[in-house]
Amino acid sequence: MTPRARWMASVIADVFSVSEGEATEALNRDNGPALLENFFKGAGSAHVFVYYQAPYRINEETGEIRETTSQKEFVVTDGEKVKLKGKGLYFLRTNLDKPINVNGTNDNDVLVGEVSEHSVTALNTTINHVFRPLVDNLTNDDWKKCED
């Protein structure tokens, strides 16, 4: 495992309060190795999400989500097909088409942060109740440096 992947496992362990061994195992399961390889190469998705949650099924008719067990498990994903049901962690490649130095550990090539199933709601609230009123109240003088 590369130093960068070990760093990712360490972050996962800290965020989800599990051992680094469990976090490393999560990165090495299922589609994790291929997803990380493309992520580090600068190919494929520019982000990797890690969720630690109980598996679920979606009712086709109602859209209702039901957990299939209370036992949590890791999911390493590009975020396209798995719904977040709690807390998640993201790794974001800042240079979209350039490989990442896999021997590095803490630089500006990869940003990391937490998300929750309510992140979009919080973003919507911030935009509509903080930024939009600020922009709506700008006068023409405030926009004088902007092109029409």
Secondary structure as the mmCIF struct_conf table of DSSP 4:
data_model
#
loop_
_struct_conf.conf_type_id
_struct_conf.id
_struct_conf.beg_label_comp_id
_struct_conf.beg_label_asym_id
_struct_conf.beg_label_seq_id
_struct_conf.end_label_comp_id
_struct_conf.end_label_asym_id
_struct_conf.end_label_seq_id
HELX_RH_AL_P HELX_RH_AL_P1 PRO A 3 PHE A 16
TURN_TY1_P TURN_TY1_P1 SER A 17 SER A 17
HELX_RH_AL_P HELX_RH_AL_P2 GLU A 20 LEU A 27
TURN_TY1_P TURN_TY1_P2 ASN A 28 ASN A 28
BEND BEND1 ARG A 29 ARG A 29
TURN_TY1_P TURN_TY1_P3 ASP A 30 ASN A 31
HELX_RH_AL_P HELX_RH_AL_P3 GLY A 32 LYS A 41
TURN_TY1_P TURN_TY1_P4 GLY A 42 GLY A 42
BEND BEND2 GLY A 44 GLY A 44
BEND BEND3 ALA A 46 ALA A 46
STRN STRN1 HIS A 47 GLN A 53
STRN STRN2 TYR A 56 ILE A 58
TURN_TY1_P TURN_TY1_P5 GLU A 60 THR A 62
STRN STRN3 ILE A 65 GLU A 67
BEND BEND4 THR A 68 THR A 68
BEND BEND5 SER A 70 SER A 70
STRN STRN4 GLU A 73 THR A 77
BEND BEND6 GLY A 79 LYS A 81
BEND BEND7 GLY A 86 GLY A 86
STRN STRN5 LYS A 87 ARG A 93
BEND BEND8 THR A 94 ASN A 95
TURN_TY1_P TURN_TY1_P6 LEU A 96 ASP A 97
BEND BEND9 LYS A 98 LYS A 98
TURN_TY1_P TURN_TY1_P7 VAL A 102 ASN A 103
BEND BEND10 ASN A 106 ASP A 107
TURN_TY1_P TURN_TY1_P8 ASN A 108 ASP A 109
STRN STRN6 VAL A 110 SER A 116
TURN_TY1_P TURN_TY1_P9 GLU A 117 HIS A 118
HELX_RH_AL_P HELX_RH_AL_P4 SER A 119 THR A 126
HELX_RH_PI_P HELX_RH_PI_P1 ILE A 127 PHE A 131
HELX_RH_AL_P HELX_RH_AL_P5 ARG A 132 ASP A 136
TURN_TY1_P TURN_TY1_P10 ASN A 137 ASN A 137
HELX_RH_3T_P HELX_RH_3T_P1 ASN A 140 TRP A 143
TURN_TY1_P TURN_TY1_P11 LYS A 144 LYS A 145
BEND BEND11 CYS A 146 CYS A 146
#
